[in-house]
Amino acid sequence: MCYHKQDVALKDALIDRYRATMPFDYEPLYYENGFDFKASPIILSGSPGIFRQCVWGLIPWWVKSMKEAESLRVRTLNAVSEEMFDKPAFRDAAADGKRCLIPCTGFFEWRWFNGGKTKYPYFIYLPGEPIFSIGGLWSTWTDRQTGEVLYTNKLLQ
């Protein structure tokens, strides 16, 4: 499962590639760990002309507290596409058609050696394509204590 990605594309390159505006600051990242839950630019279905900042780790709309959200999102960084309509944490987003494109320049997967004792990161990218998209799901979640609306997403594999 992909929990580590790279997006070293410059802001102007992303804007050109997706023909979309980006109304927020953006800094390229050589290495992004999904468990850091940082916001990054994505394109939402239904809004192809604008980037939206989304936090990696989908929080469903029905989560009641930030404590519950923090507990759940460590398990909602990504999903197997074939299961997206079955799992409670993201079946609503899937059924509602809340798809997204997650731009990146590559991602990291582990390869295990010595019977699972040693692991090495492998960098996966598309030769000749400096920017590509990973499909995902997105959701909005409102913190009931503060009223803050948070856009969140997960990768589909």
Protein Blocks (a to p, Z undefined) as FASTA:
>chain_A
ZZbdcdfbcfklmmmmnopacfbdcdddfbdcfklopacddddehilmbccdddehiadf
klmbfklmmmmmmmmmbccfklmmmpmklmmmmmnopacddddfbdcddddeehhlaccd
dddddehiabacddddddddddfknopacddddddZZ
